[in-house]
Amino acid sequence: PRSWTGFYLGASGGMRREDHTWTTNSFGGIFSAIPNSQDFNDTTARFGGFVGYNFQIGPKLVAGIEGDFAWGKTSTG
């Protein structure tokens, strides 16, 4: 029978896209609000990896621990 117990590692890659518009209001007078909008846009590549260990406890039960990391350059515009 197959066992799921053991170490594993892997890599990941992809693209991350963010497109946000934030609007705040400044009060210039008693009843007048002056809106201020700012765009925050970012597109970047994303790279990462993961490593872990699984324990097969029974024929239909597996438990494990995993750690992962990822990196992507972020800039706002």
C-alpha positions in Angstrom: 0.0 0.0 0.0 1.0 3.6 -0.7 2.2 5.8 2.2 2.0 9.6 2.4 4.6 9.8 5.2 7.7 11.9 4.2 9.2 15.2 3.3 8.1 17.2 0.2 9.1 20.6 -1.3 8.0 22.6 -4.3 8.1 25.9 -6.0 5.4 28.3 -7.2 5.2 31.2 -9.6 2.6 33.5 -11.0 1.4 37.1 -11.4 -0.1 39.5 -8.8 -2.3 42.3 -9.9 -3.7 45.1 -7.7 -5.9 48.0 -8.7 -7.3 50.2 -6.0 -8.8 53.6 -5.8 -9.0 55.3 -2.4 -11.2 58.3 -1.9 -11.0 60.6 1.2 -13.0 63.7 1.9 -11.6 66.9 3.4 -14.1 69.3 4.9 -13.4 72.8 3.6 -16.4 74.5 5.0 -19.3 73.8 7.2 -21.2 71.7 4.7 -18.8 71.2 1.8 -16.7 68.1 1.3 -13.7 68.1 -1.1 -13.1 64.6 -2.4 -9.5 63.5 -2.9 -8.9 60.3 -5.0 -5.7 58.3 -5.3 -5.0 55.3 -7.5 -2.7 52.5 -6.3 -1.9 50.1 -9.1 0.7 47.3 -9.2 1.4 44.3 -11.5 4.3 42.1 -10.6 5.7 38.5 -10.9 5.4 36.4 -7.8 7.8 33.6 -6.9 7.8 31.3 -3.9 8.4 27.9 -2.5 7.1 25.5 0.2 8.5 22.6 2.3 6.7 20.2 4.6 6.4 16.8 6.2 3.4 14.5 6.3 2.5 11.7 8.7 0.1 9.0 7.6 -1.8 8.1 10.8 -4.3 5.6 9.3 -5.5 4.4 5.9 -7.6 7.5 5.4 -5.9 10.1 7.7 -2.8 12.2 7.0 -1.5 15.0 9.2 1.4 17.3 8.4 3.3 20.6 8.9 4.2 23.0 6.1 6.1 26.2 5.7 6.0 28.5 2.7 7.4 31.8 1.4 6.8 34.1 -1.5 8.3 37.2 -3.0 6.9 39.8 -5.3 8.2 43.4 -5.9 5.7 46.0 -4.9 5.5 49.6 -6.2 2.6 52.0 -6.2 1.6 54.4 -8.9 
